[in-house]
Amino acid sequence: MPTLALLAAAMLAQAPRAGGPPPDTLTVVVAATTDVHGRVMSWDYEQNRETPHGLVRAATVVDSLRRAHPGRVLLVDAGDLIQGNAFATYFARVQPRAVHPVLAAMNRMGYTAAAPGNHEFNFGLGTMQRALGAAAFPYLAANIVDARTRVSPFAPYVLLDVAGVRVGIAGAVTPGVLVWDGPYVRGTLDFLDIAQAVPPVVREMRTRGADVTVLVVHAGLDGESSYPPGAAPPEDNVAAAIRAAPDLDLAVIGHTHREIADTTIGRTLVVQPRNWAQSVAVAELRLVRDGGRWRLAAKRGRAIPLARVAPDPGLVQALTGAHDSVVAWVRRPLARATAAMSAVRARLEDTPVLDFINRVQLERTGAQLSATAAFNPRGGIPAGEVTTADVTSIYPYENTLKAIRISGADLRAYLERSSRFYRGMGAAGPVENDSVPGYNFDIVSGADYELDLSQPLGRRLVRLQVGGRAVADTDSFTLALNSYRQQGGGGFAMLARAPVVYDRGEGIRDLLIEDVERRRVLRPEDFFVRNWSIRGVRATP
């Protein structure tokens, strides 16, 4: 059944034009967002302050485009919407609604189509289906199929009439979902290689009369996958899909949290808006009439930053009730801390804030060792009142808690791979490797170890002990860790092959909140044990 947005576009296309025959040229505009991660309002729920991003700002830009190009603007999103901040978590786990406020905002903005992101699957298929099922626009995914029937639960594409121009929009998502949310989808859904699934769909859209073909895909252009080879098809494979689909006019991509304003691969224009609704990508497609069909004559892309764009007052008002509920939830006091625990240096030295996370994981699983990362170096627990927002700042993800049995050899390999976050030791200290995300630098509690970044990769772990004894390759330990890492996320193949000894589906952030409430008073000295260091880095007192 066509949505209201599509019906409106069709009605505009069929409306007679004043002043004579149809034009010989016109411009179709595609506006796009991606990786919004719950940033609907222009608000930081952890810091309790206004921010220079959000769909409420994007709405202002979209309205301006529609005034300039009436009936010829398509609005699309490339995924990762319902996870990523307190707003998203609240309406997924704490107080679900029949219509998720993120989708309510998108319906109000009049989105044309969207592709699911990998984080849409973080809460399980039921939550995802309820949220996306409320969309007044189609969700598209050409590379997702039912594991048994091989029939896709999503439409692979949609064909629209926009001011007389036939526009085909296809969707796809990174196959990494098989790794990161494997327990939710394995045996139920399969995720195909984007470069294999998309080109036949582009050809079919052309065969069915598309004058313009668009791909909206939650994946990057290329690069090494963040999981072990063979665990799933390539994570970022859009460039290969473009090369195999020469009839593709425009690709709107996401997932990598980068911004691409105007890049061309072959004859395909590529755009990517910045994450968190920090910008809107705009592709202008100029068409000329060629006989009885439209032909694409020129195209260009641009990114419109939103920092200085005023929020749309109507959308802000519509979301105020939902926003106020989240603010009340995150500002709820949980406990009192006797001293601040910051994550600002947590990737350089042992810190109480990561030891706190590891202590909770150890106590819950009964494991010998525990691993976590400094997900947000700007996060931390303040001295004095501790709120839900503070806990969210140190653990923003929806990971669940697991424990595995790992050998001494694999423990060493794990810590060596983790040290890839640093290129080496420079004159001013450790030099970060820009190609390795900070959340892939893990810290292990329960083991005593030292890294020497002046050494080559594979030889940086210069000391490793457990219980005061040097670790042998044949030793065996239980290790608590998050579900992303246990699945091999970040390329940690040695963890993915280790047997799982604990898995109750518990959200780690939920466990942290529960522990803070139980303690009532947080004392860093209750769980801080200095057990690791980087040679040449002096620890703060």
C-alpha positions, 0 to 999 in steps of 0.5 A, spaced: 500 500 500 503 506 498 505 511 503 502 518 504 509 521 502 509 517 496 502 518 494 503 526 495 509 525 490 505 522 485 499 527 486 505 532 484 507 529 478 500 528 475 498 535 477 498 540 470 503 545 470 501 552 468 504 555 462 504 550 457 507 543 455 512 539 460 519 542 461 525 539 457 529 539 463 528 539 470 532 537 477 531 532 482 534 532 489 535 527 493 537 529 501 540 524 505 541 523 513 545 517 516 548 514 522 543 518 526 544 514 532 538 517 536 540 524 535 533 527 533 533 532 538 539 537 538 541 535 545 546 531 549 543 527 554 549 526 558 552 533 558 545 536 559 546 541 554 544 543 547 548 540 541 549 543 534 546 537 530 539 533 530 534 531 526 530 537 528 535 541 524 535 537 518 528 538 518 529 545 517 534 544 511 529 539 508 523 544 508 528 549 505 529 544 499 522 543 498 520 550 497 526 551 492 524 544 488 517 543 490 515 536 488 522 534 486 525 532 493 526 525 495 529 524 503 532 518 504 536 515 510 542 510 510 541 507 517 543 506 524 537 510 527 534 507 534 541 505 537 546 510 540 544 515 545 540 515 551 534 517 547 534 511 543 535 506 549 529 509 553 524 508 547 527 501 546 528 498 553 525 502 558 519 505 555 517 502 548 512 506 545 507 503 539 511 508 534 518 509 536 519 517 537 525 517 532 520 514 527 515 519 529 520 524 527 522 521 520 514 520 519 513 527 520 519 529 516 516 525 510 522 521 509 521 517 502 525 511 503 531 508 508 535 502 509 536 499 515 543 499 519 547 494 523 545 497 529 537 496 528 538 489 530 542 491 537 535 490 541 533 483 537 528 482 531 522 484 535 524 491 537 527 492 530 520 490 527 516 494 531 520 500 530 521 500 523 514 497 522 511 504 524 515 507 518 510 511 513 515 509 508 519 503 505 525 500 508 529 497 503 534 491 503 536 487 497 541 483 501 537 480 506 534 474 505 530 469 510 535 463 512 530 458 510 525 461 504 531 465 501 525 470 500 527 477 503 523 480 509 524 487 506 523 490 499 529 490 495 527 497 491 521 501 490 520 505 484 517 512 484 514 517 479 517 524 481 515 530 477 514 525 471 521 522 472 521 514 474 526 514 480 528 507 482 531 506 490 534 500 492 537 499 499 542 494 503 546 493 509 553 491 511 553 483 512 557 485 519 550 484 522 551 476 522 557 477 526 555 483 531 548 481 532 549 473 530 545 470 536 539 475 534 539 473 526 543 467 525 538 461 522 533 466 521 536 471 516 542 471 512 546 477 509 549 477 502 555 480 499 553 487 497 557 487 491 553 481 489 546 482 491 545 490 489 547 490 481 542 485 479 537 489 483 540 496 479 539 492 472 532 490 474 530 497 476 532 499 469 529 494 466 522 496 469 523 503 466 527 507 471 530 514 469 534 514 475 537 509 479 539 510 487 542 506 492 541 507 499 546 503 503 549 502 510 556 500 509 562 504 507 566 504 500 571 499 501 577 497 506 578 491 511 572 488 515 572 489 522 571 481 523 575 475 521 575 473 514 570 468 513 565 470 518 561 474 514 561 477 507 565 484 506 563 489 511 564 495 506 564 493 499 560 499 496 565 501 491 565 493 488 558 494 488 558 500 484 563 497 479 559 491 478 553 496 477 555 501 471 547 503 471 547 506 478 547 513 478 547 515 485 549 511 492 548 514 499 552 511 504 553 510 511 556 506 517 563 509 517 561 516 520 565 520 515 562 525 510 563 525 503 560 531 499 561 529 492 565 523 489 564 519 483 566 512 482 565 511 474 559 514 473 556 513 480 555 520 484 557 518 492 555 522 498 555 521 505 552 525 510 556 526 517 553 522 523 549 524 528 545 528 523 551 533 523 550 534 516 545 533 510 547 530 504 544 533 498 545 530 491 542 534 485 540 530 479 539 534 472 535 531 467 533 532 460 528 530 455 530 525 450 525 523 446 519 520 450 524 518 456 528 522 461 536 522 461 541 524 466 545 530 464 549 532 470 549 531 477 553 534 483 553 533 491 554 537 497 554 537 504 550 542 508 552 542 515 547 543 521 551 547 526 548 554 524 541 551 522 535 553 527 531 547 529 524 546 526 520 549 531 514 544 529 518 538 530 521 540 536 514 541 539 512 534 537 518 531 540 518 535 547 514 530 551 518 524 549 525 529 550 522 531 557 521 523 559 528 522 557 531 527 561 528 525 567 530 518 566 538 520 565 538 525 570 535 520 576 540 520 581 543 513 582 549 513 588 554 518 590 561 518 588 567 520 593 571 522 587 571 523 580 573 517 575 574 520 568 576 516 562 580 521 559 586 517 560 584 510 560 587 509 553 594 511 556 594 508 563 590 504 568 584 508 571 579 506 576 573 507 571 575 501 567 576 497 573 569 499 575 566 496 569 571 490 569 569 489 576 562 488 575 563 483 569 568 479 573 563 479 579 557 477 575 560 471 571 565 469 576 571 469 571 578 470 572 579 475 567 575 481 564 576 486 558 573 492 556 575 498 552 574 506 553 568 507 549 568 514 550 574 518 553 570 524 554 565 520 559 566 519 566 563 518 573 563 525 577 565 526 584 558 527 588 551 525 585 552 519 580 546 519 575 544 514 569 547 519 564 554 518 567 553 511 567 551 512 559 557 516 558 562 510 560 558 505 556 554 507 550 553 501 547 548 495 547 553 490 548 551 484 552 555 480 557 559 473 555 565 469 558 569 465 554 575 460 556 581 462 553 588 459 552 595 463 554 597 463 547 590 467 545 591 471 551 597 474 548 595 474 541 589 478 544 593 483 547 598 484 542 592 485 537 589 490 541 596 494 541 595 496 534 591 502 536 598 505 537 602 506 531 608 506 536 612 511 541 613 518 538 617 523 542 611 526 545 609 519 547 604 514 544 602 515 537 595 513 535 593 509 529 588 513 525 585 506 522 584 503 528 578 505 532 579 507 540 573 502 542 578 496 539 583 498 544 581 493 550 584 493 557 584 486 561 583 486 569 586 480 572 592 480 569 599 484 570 602 486 563 606 491 560 606 494 553 612 497 549 610 501 543 617 502 541 617 494 539 614 492 532 607 489 532 607 482 535 613 483 540 610 489 544 607 485 550 614 485 554 610 482 560 604 478 562 603 475 568 597 472 572 597 470 579 604 472 580 606 467 575 608 468 567 603 466 563 605 460 558 601 458 552 598 452 554 595 456 560 587 456 560 583 462 563 576 464 563 575 471 560 569 476 561 568 480 555 562 484 551 558 480 545 561 484 540 568 482 542 566 475 543 563 475 536 570 477 533 568 484 532 575 488 531 578 482 527 579 478 534 579 472 531 582 468 537 576 470 541 571 468 536 574 461 536 574 460 544 568 456 547 563 460 551 562 459 558 557 464 560 551 468 556 545 470 559 543 475 555 544 481 560 546 488 557 552 490 560 550 498 561 544 495 565 548 491 570 553 497 571 547 501 573 544 496 577 551 495 581 551 503 582 544 503 585 546 497 589 553 500 592 549 507 593 557 510 594 562 509 589 569 509 592 575 508 586 579 505 591 574 499 592 575 496 585 582 500 582 588 495 581 593 498 577 595 492 573 597 494 566 602 500 563 605 502 557 612 503 557 614 510 557 608 513 559 608 516 566 601 514 570 597 520 573 597 520 581 
